[in-house]
């Protein structure tokens, strides 16, 4: 997880740990975004590739649907320009696809009657309309999981039948082995 020491997570173990035993988990859908190298760290994409390979090798219930980052050059206003220029040119990077992919898959799985309950890990309120449709129109249960003690947005919480937090002890308990059993895939030393 970004900005934490928990980057080598066993997603399957984590969600079996978070959800009650009466949930029969059929599949986890993971929506990572392909990261790009940065001038100060060229190896970010390689570290992500190793983690995604570890997930594929160890977490067989996980299906990955990849999003991407889009980088463009834009002009942006300066907060305080004084007598100088009013705008500067910046490199703007934004995530593309992951929230749309999540909403589309959740709706499709519910419409196809492949789920009785959909559990979403997000703080992105863009997902709230998909949650509403799945709960109110397709009569499925919707769970919401957020990281840490942050409260979810009211837009998300109003459609959740239950809400759970991913706490640090769950993250500590659910790390992938290194190396991944039967492979030479290993956690990066900085993780």
C-alpha positions, 0 to 999 in steps of 0.5 A: 500500500502506498506510503506504508511498509505494506507493499508485499500484500497477500490480497487473498489472505487479507480479504479472507481475514477481513470478511466474515467466514460466511462470505464465500469468496469466489473471486477478487478483482484487483484494479492496479494502475501501471506506474511510470518511472520517475526521474528520481526512481527509474525502477518503480515499474520493475518493482510493480511488475515483480509484485504483480507476478507474485500476486499471479503466482500466489493468489489464484483467486485474484483477477487483475484488470489494469488501468494506466497513467496518462502524462500530459504537459499543461499550463497551470496558474501560480498561486501567487504570481506577483509581477511575474508570469501568471502560469507555468508549464507542468507535467500532469499525471492522472490515473485512467481506467481503474475507477471506471473498470471497477464500476463496470465490472461490479455492475456486470457481475451483478447484472450477470447474477455472478455475485450475491454481494460485491465488496469494494475497496475504495475511497473514490466517490465516483464509484457511488452510482455503481454501488447504488445501482447494484444495491437498489436496482439489482438487489445485491449486498454491497460492502465497503472497505477503506484503509486505516481509520478514515471515514468513507465519503457519505456518497459511498457509505449510503449504499454500503450494507457494511463497512470495514477498515483495513487495519495495520494488524491485518496488513502485518498478518497478510504478507506474501512469502519471499520468495514466492513458493516454487518461484524465485520471485522475491520482495524488493529489499526496500519493501 
